Every structure is written in C-alpha cells, then in structure tokens.
Amino acid sequence: MESTQTPTDDTDRTDRLAELLEAFDADAETVTDAWEGAVLATSWGYGQTQVNFAEIVEVSDSGKTVLARMVSATVETRSNGSEGVVPDGDPYGESFRLHVRGGDRGPSFRGSYPFIDGDPENGTRLDSFLPAAEKSGTYHQTPTNRGH
C-alpha cells in the first residue's frame, strides 16, 4: 500500500480531515477503510515532551480497531529547548492494534505501541493517538539532548 502522508497545505488538511470525520461513526466508535493511510500523532512525557507518529495500514472488518505502524519524524524547526517535528516517510516496524474511541474532539485511537524503533522487544507504551491531519504546522517536542 502506498503511504498517504499528512497533507501539506491548510486547504488539503481541511479537506482530508473532513473526509476522515465523515468516515467516523462517533456513536458506534467505528471508522471505515477511508482511514487507511491516515497519519496519527501522540505526545507524551513529563520532564521531556516526545512526539510519536503512526500510520493506519488496515481497518478491521468491524471498524472498531485498526492496525498501524510507526512513522519517522523530521525536525523542521529548532529553537532554544524545542523542536518542531512533522511525520516523514513510510511506515516501519511491526504493526500494532489500536482501538477506535470517540469523544468531544472526534476520533482517537488507543492501544500499546512499540515506541522505540518500531520493535515491541525494545519497549511498548499505552497511549491515545489523534489524527495528524487535524493540525497545521509542527508538533513541538523537547530535543533529545535536553530535558526540562
């Protein structure tokens, strides 16, 4: 499957997000195949903020779960104590299952994922991802050589 990365301009982002939201049933907490290729993002950390990206590679027959794989990030901006990152590249590592959830902000996708090199042997964490198409600009994280 060809990767469908996050759109680059605001019009494309708005159109893609509208398409994805149409393919989400909040009451049933399900999504359709239109979500395949959608990039998701999560940020976490207490003393140091980290951002992880994933791409949906398959939607289950019920639409209640998806399979995703990690996506690398590129640093687009740097400032004192902060980096602006965006998803970049094709999915890598082992696939992992996320459960579709609904909320005031639309869909989220929750489950354990291999946050280190896409390999569950190196560690997993439980978190919720949101559609990356909902955000224009970069996601801010702490540079790897800094802490708070």
DAURHU-V718730 format. One record per pair of residues at least 4 apart in sequence whose ideal C-beta (glycine too) atoms are under 7 Angstrom apart, sorted by sequence separation. I is the first residue (numbers start at 1). J is the second residue. D is the distance in whole Angstrom. If there is no record, write none. Layout:
i=I j=J d=D
i=I j=J d=D
This chain:
i=8 j=12 d=6
i=9 j=13 d=7
i=10 j=14 d=6
i=11 j=15 d=6
i=12 j=16 d=6
i=13 j=17 d=6
i=14 j=18 d=6
i=15 j=19 d=6
i=16 j=20 d=6
i=17 j=21 d=6
i=18 j=22 d=6
i=19 j=23 d=7
i=20 j=24 d=7
i=31 j=35 d=4
i=45 j=49 d=5
i=59 j=63 d=6
i=60 j=64 d=6
i=114 j=118 d=5
i=120 j=124 d=5
i=130 j=134 d=6
i=142 j=146 d=5
i=7 j=12 d=3
i=25 j=30 d=5
i=45 j=50 d=5
i=60 j=65 d=5
i=78 j=83 d=6
i=102 j=107 d=6
i=103 j=108 d=6
i=114 j=119 d=5
i=117 j=122 d=6
i=142 j=147 d=7
i=7 j=13 d=5
i=43 j=49 d=6
i=44 j=50 d=6
i=60 j=66 d=7
i=77 j=83 d=7
i=101 j=107 d=7
i=114 j=120 d=4
i=116 j=122 d=4
i=142 j=148 d=7
i=24 j=31 d=5
i=43 j=50 d=7
i=59 j=66 d=5
i=77 j=84 d=4
i=100 j=107 d=6
i=101 j=108 d=5
i=116 j=123 d=5
i=23 j=31 d=6
i=43 j=51 d=5
i=58 j=66 d=7
i=75 j=83 d=5
i=76 j=84 d=5
i=114 j=122 d=7
i=115 j=123 d=7
i=7 j=16 d=5
i=23 j=32 d=4
i=58 j=67 d=4
i=76 j=85 d=7
i=100 j=109 d=6
i=101 j=110 d=6
i=115 j=124 d=7
i=41 j=51 d=6
i=42 j=52 d=5
i=56 j=66 d=5
i=57 j=67 d=5
i=75 j=85 d=6
i=76 j=86 d=6
i=99 j=109 d=7
i=114 j=124 d=5
i=115 j=125 d=5
i=23 j=34 d=4
i=57 j=68 d=6
i=74 j=85 d=7
i=98 j=109 d=4
i=99 j=110 d=5
i=113 j=124 d=6
i=23 j=35 d=6
i=41 j=53 d=5
i=56 j=68 d=5
i=57 j=69 d=5
i=73 j=85 d=4
i=74 j=86 d=6
i=98 j=110 d=6
i=99 j=111 d=6
i=112 j=124 d=5
i=113 j=125 d=7
i=40 j=53 d=7
i=55 j=68 d=6
i=73 j=86 d=7
i=98 j=111 d=4
i=112 j=125 d=7
i=20 j=34 d=7
i=39 j=53 d=6
i=40 j=54 d=5
i=54 j=68 d=4
i=55 j=69 d=6
i=73 j=87 d=6
i=74 j=88 d=4
i=97 j=111 d=6
i=112 j=126 d=5
i=113 j=127 d=7
i=19 j=34 d=6
i=20 j=35 d=6
i=54 j=69 d=6
i=73 j=88 d=6
i=96 j=111 d=6
i=39 j=55 d=5
i=40 j=56 d=7
i=54 j=70 d=6
i=55 j=71 d=5
i=71 j=87 d=5
i=72 j=88 d=6
i=96 j=112 d=7
i=54 j=71 d=6
i=72 j=89 d=5
i=96 j=113 d=5
i=20 j=38 d=6
i=37 j=55 d=7
i=38 j=56 d=5
i=52 j=70 d=7
i=53 j=71 d=4
i=71 j=89 d=6
i=96 j=114 d=6
i=110 j=128 d=4
i=37 j=56 d=7
i=109 j=128 d=7
i=36 j=56 d=6
i=53 j=73 d=6
i=71 j=91 d=6
i=72 j=92 d=7
i=94 j=114 d=6
i=108 j=128 d=5
i=109 j=129 d=5
i=35 j=56 d=5
i=36 j=57 d=7
i=70 j=91 d=7
i=93 j=114 d=6
i=108 j=129 d=7
i=36 j=58 d=7
i=51 j=73 d=6
i=69 j=91 d=3
i=70 j=92 d=6
i=108 j=130 d=6
i=36 j=59 d=6
i=69 j=92 d=6
i=70 j=93 d=5
i=35 j=59 d=6
i=69 j=93 d=6
i=93 j=117 d=7
i=94 j=118 d=6
i=107 j=131 d=7
i=93 j=118 d=2
i=94 j=119 d=7
i=33 j=59 d=5
i=69 j=95 d=5
i=92 j=118 d=5
i=93 j=119 d=6
i=94 j=120 d=6
i=32 j=59 d=7
i=68 j=95 d=7
i=31 j=59 d=6
i=40 j=68 d=7
i=67 j=95 d=4
i=68 j=96 d=6
i=67 j=97 d=6
i=68 j=98 d=6
i=32 j=63 d=6
i=35 j=66 d=6
i=98 j=129 d=7
i=30 j=62 d=7
i=31 j=63 d=5
i=39 j=71 d=6
i=65 j=97 d=5
i=66 j=98 d=5
i=4 j=37 d=3
i=6 j=39 d=5
i=30 j=63 d=3
i=65 j=98 d=7
i=3 j=37 d=6
i=5 j=39 d=6
i=30 j=64 d=6
i=51 j=85 d=5
i=53 j=87 d=4
i=57 j=91 d=6
i=65 j=99 d=5
i=66 j=100 d=7
i=1 j=36 d=7
i=29 j=64 d=6
i=31 j=66 d=7
i=64 j=99 d=7
i=65 j=100 d=7
i=55 j=91 d=5
i=64 j=100 d=6
i=63 j=100 d=7
i=57 j=95 d=6
i=66 j=109 d=6
i=70 j=114 d=7
i=87 j=132 d=6
i=39 j=87 d=5
i=70 j=118 d=4
i=69 j=118 d=7
i=3 j=55 d=6
i=86 j=138 d=6
i=85 j=138 d=6
i=84 j=138 d=3
i=85 j=139 d=5
i=1 j=57 d=6
i=84 j=140 d=6
i=85 j=141 d=6
i=82 j=140 d=5
i=83 j=141 d=5
i=54 j=113 d=7
i=82 j=142 d=7
i=83 j=143 d=5
i=77 j=138 d=6
i=81 j=142 d=7
i=76 j=138 d=5
i=52 j=115 d=5
i=81 j=146 d=6
i=31 j=100 d=5
i=40 j=109 d=6
i=30 j=100 d=6
i=29 j=100 d=5
i=29 j=101 d=6
i=29 j=102 d=5
i=54 j=129 d=6
i=26 j=102 d=4
i=31 j=107 d=6
i=53 j=132 d=6
i=6 j=87 d=6
i=5 j=87 d=6
i=24 j=106 d=7
i=24 j=107 d=5
i=44 j=127 d=6
i=21 j=106 d=6
i=42 j=127 d=5
i=42 j=128 d=6
i=3 j=90 d=5
i=42 j=129 d=5
i=3 j=91 d=7
i=41 j=129 d=6
i=51 j=139 d=4
i=40 j=129 d=4
i=41 j=130 d=6
i=40 j=130 d=7
i=51 j=141 d=4
i=40 j=131 d=6
i=41 j=132 d=4
i=49 j=140 d=7
i=50 j=141 d=6
i=40 j=132 d=6
i=49 j=141 d=5
i=38 j=131 d=6
i=39 j=132 d=4
i=49 j=142 d=5
i=48 j=142 d=4
i=38 j=133 d=7
i=43 j=139 d=6
i=41 j=139 d=6
i=43 j=141 d=7
i=48 j=147 d=5
i=47 j=147 d=5
i=48 j=148 d=6
i=47 j=148 d=5
i=20 j=131 d=6
i=20 j=133 d=6
i=17 j=131 d=7
i=17 j=133 d=5
i=16 j=133 d=5
i=17 j=134 d=5
i=13 j=133 d=6
i=13 j=136 d=6
i=6 j=132 d=5
i=7 j=133 d=6
i=10 j=136 d=5
i=6 j=133 d=6
